[in-house]
Amino acid sequence: MSIFKEFRDFAMRGNVVDLAVGVIIGAAFGKIVSSLVANIIMPPLGLLIGGVDFKQFSWVLRPAQGDVPAVVMEYGVFLQTIFDFVIIAFAIFIAIKLMNKLYQKKEVEKPAAKPSAEEVLLTEIRDLLKQQNNKI
């Protein structure tokens, strides 16, 4: 078997293809949620706390000097990324919960199988032996 055939068989397995589709859809979903957080959720939240834009929160560690740019720690961008993560994680949790509910197969209880003739006979023998032992 050639290495190319082995690679093709590996790459075309259902799990690998499913993973690739999941990664692509996840990336697109991440962009949608990032836009939701940045454009829909954060502006009203910033308005509630006094019209502050989270992206503007930063600490200047060292101011700019001549041609050397300032060293700035932009913790507002970090806060927005945390909001993105929490919303994405919650949305994925809800989606998986719904998918599990949709695909949950109800197990049908099978009726108890009738015992074979041999089992019935052995049960009768056991019961008769118990009766005889109780009489002694």
N, C-alpha and C positions, 0 to 999 in steps of 0.2 A: 504494500500500500504506500503510495507516494505521500510525501509530507503535505502537498497541496490538497490531496483528497482528504487527509485527516483533518487539516485545518478547515476545509469546507464543511465537513461533517460536524466539527465542533461549532463553527460559527452559525450553522443553520439549525442547531438544536433549538427546541422550543424555548428553553429557559433563557438562552442568550438573546434570542430575538425579542422575547418579552421584556427582558431587562433593557435592551436598547430602546424599545418603544417607551418604556416607563421613564427612562432618563430624558428622552426628547420631550415627552409630554410634561414631565416634571419641570424642565427648564422653562417651557412656555408658561406653565402654571405659575412658576416663580415670578416671571415678568409681570403677569397679570396682577398677582398679589402685591408685588412691589409698587406697581402703579396705583393700586387701590390704597395702599398705606400712604404713599407720598402725595397723591393728588386728592384723595377723598377723606381719609381719616385724620391725617396730620394737620391740615389747615384749620379745621374746626377745633381740634385739640389745642393748637397753638393760640387760637382766638380765645379759648376758654381761660388760658393762663396768661392772658394779656397781650395777645397779638404777636407772640414770639414764634419764630420759625426755628424748629429744632436743628436744622442744618447749619444755622448760624452760631450755635453754641460751640465755643472753642476756647482754648487756653493758649496764649502766646508764650512759648517756653523761652524763645530768644527772638527779639525784634530784628527786623531786617536791618542790615548794615551795608550800605553801598550796594554792590552787586550781589551780595549774599542774601538769599531770600530768608524770610522769617521761618522759624521752626514753630509749627502750630499743631496742637493736639486737638483734632476736631471730634470731640465726644458727642456732639449733636448727631453727626452722621452715624456714629456707633449706636446711639439710642434708636435712631430710625431703623437701623438694621435689626436691632433686637425686636422692635415692633413687627417688622417684616417676618422674622422667624416665628414669633409667637402666633401671628395670624396664619402663616402657612402651615405650621404644625397643627393648629386647631382645625383648619380647613381639611387637611389630610386626614386627621382623626375622624371628623364627621363623615368624610367621603368613604373611608374604609368601614366605618360603622354602618353606613347605609348599604354599602356593597355586601357586607356580611349578612345583613338582614335580608337583602334581596336574594342572595344565593344560598341562604340557609335551607338545607333540605330537611324536611320533616321526616323523621324516622318513623316508619310505619311499624307498629308493634305486630310481630308475627304471633299468630296463635300458637299455643304450646302444642308441640307435635304429640300425636297419640302414641302411647308406649306400644312397643312391639308385643306380640303374643308371648315371647319369651320373658320379657320384663313383667308382664301381667302375671304369668305363672310363678316367677320368682317372688314377686310381691305377695301372692297368695300363700306360697310356702312359708315365707318369713312370718306372715301374720299367724298362720297355723302353729308354727313353732313357738311364737310368743304366747299364744293361748295355752299350749300344752305346758310351758314352763310356769305359767301363772297358776295352773291347777295343781302342780306338785307341791 
